[in-house]
Amino acid sequence: MKIILKIKGVLVLFFALSLTGCVLPKYSVENLNEVAADEILFIGRVSMNPPITKEEIQIENVINLSDVEMHKVLVMKASDVYYELGGQHATDYQDTVAAIDGEYYYFTWNKNKPLNFLGVTFITRMTSRNREYMTFTIDKGIKVNHSGKSKAVYVGDITFVRDEFFNIKDIDINQKNYKKAVKEFRKKYKTDWKVEKAKLTSSK
Amino acid sequence: MFEQKFKPFLKIFIAAFLVFGLVSCTFYWSKSKYLDDREEQGSILIYGYINDKEAPFTMKWGDVKQVRPVSDEPYKELRSNNEGLFYLENLPTGLYKIATLSGPEKGLSESYWDWTMPSPSDDKAFKRMELKANKPGLYFVGSYKIDKVKDGGLFGTDKYETIATKEVSEKEALQMLLVYADNTKWKKIIQKRIKQLK
């Protein structure tokens, strides 16, 4: 079972790599031992409303061995400094987080570095001839403020409300599911770690 | 026995293969310029214009995405008159978006370009690239230009952007399109629209 889980992780990583070219994205840790002494585990969710369906994007000639469907992968752009993303895809940059639409992510970040979320990139077309992405930029960014004393920090839910053409209509950011997120985190990693609720502000 | 029977054909096959190999570098297959003469009831025709004079490629084809109704093949190949006009007829009413305009690179290069059209989030002028076609008929997505904004010089990379222009009006685009509409239901529809536009 452990091997299967590892294979799954590798496959998700492999797919995320295909999105980001040669740059390595961050992805959910397999166990809490992966969280280094100078790192914090960030917990949260990113989702699309309505979720992107298989029929809305075109994937051809791609063998997906993972059980994560490609239309559900959202690559979040994170950075220690805020800058205008300007619609540029997260595929061009380092410091990306491979998340799955609507599912919790658990990724590590250096506790001494500020954390800003700038936007999210997803695939709209991947064929032998075309590789196209769409990026939703978070206007002014989201800065994740925390005390620096906790090992785990809850970010919250970031939901992109979009239309049929993949235009952003609204961005909803809330921390209403803090208790549920903590419960799921503790169950997943069989831990009793305390989880600090981050203070979210505008990056700019 | 087998070898003797097929030996002459083998030579022809190898020769054909070599010839194809030589010409395939400069050979691009794209749709006919002429509109389909099938009578599709309740359908739409999408058309637009792009000035590719400063572009690194010559626009010869492209894709329109059928957003709604959802289709197994959402990307449909556009026709082009090879002079900037792109179009496609007999599509069902629904939501569409011009996705890419493509063509062979200018000069001696053997590669081709797929130019992704900007999203309205980048520029409101491109809202026209997205289209809600509730009724059958003609839908003009506008006139554009691929503008060279930075010359990269000998070793750098040139930079381009797509800008909305008024270079070709809807009427002028229709006049260009009319040439390819003979023997189709679209001819009368185009002529009627040209008259309306005056």
Interface residues (C-beta under 8 A of the other chain):
Chain A: T53 E55 E56 Q58 G87 R125 R129 N130 E132 M134 T137 E164 F165 F166 N167 I168
Chain B: D63 V67 R68 V70 P74 Y75 L95 K97 A99 T100 D114 T116 S119 P120 S121 D122 E130
